[in-house]
Amino acid sequence: MEKSDKVKVLFGQRVRQLRLQQGMSQEAFADKCGLDRTYISGIERGIRNPTLEVINIIAKGLSVNVKELL
C-alpha cells in the first residue's frame, strides 16, 4: 500500500469513528455536512481524497477542530 493510500484509509477510519461515537448514520452526517452520502462512504473507505475545504466541513459536522480530526 502506498503511503498516500494509507493516509486516506487512516483518515477515513477516524471520520467513521467520530461519526459513530456521535450516533450518526452516514446519511444523517452527509446531510449535516451538505455532502453526498456516497462521498462520505468513499472517504470512510479510504477511496476518496478530500480537499482541505472538505476536511474542514467534516470537522465542523463532527463538532471537532481539524487538529482533533487529523
Secondary structure in CASP SS format (residue, H / E / C, confidence):
PFRMAT SS
TARGET T0000
AUTHOR 0000-0000-0000
METHOD secondary structure of the structure
MODEL  1
M C 1.00
E C 1.00
K H 1.00
S H 1.00
D H 1.00
K H 1.00
V H 1.00
K H 1.00
V H 1.00
L H 1.00
F H 1.00
G H 1.00
Q H 1.00
R H 1.00
V H 1.00
R H 1.00
Q H 1.00
L H 1.00
R H 1.00
L H 1.00
Q H 1.00
Q C 1.00
G C 1.00
M C 1.00
S C 1.00
Q H 1.00
E H 1.00
A H 1.00
F H 1.00
A H 1.00
D H 1.00
K H 1.00
C H 1.00
G C 1.00
L C 1.00
D C 1.00
R H 1.00
T H 1.00
Y H 1.00
I H 1.00
S H 1.00
G H 1.00
I H 1.00
E H 1.00
R C 1.00
G C 1.00
I C 1.00
R C 1.00
N C 1.00
P C 1.00
T C 1.00
L H 1.00
E H 1.00
V H 1.00
I H 1.00
N H 1.00
I H 1.00
I H 1.00
A H 1.00
K H 1.00
G H 1.00
L C 1.00
S C 1.00
V C 1.00
N C 1.00
V H 1.00
K H 1.00
E H 1.00
L H 1.00
L C 1.00
END
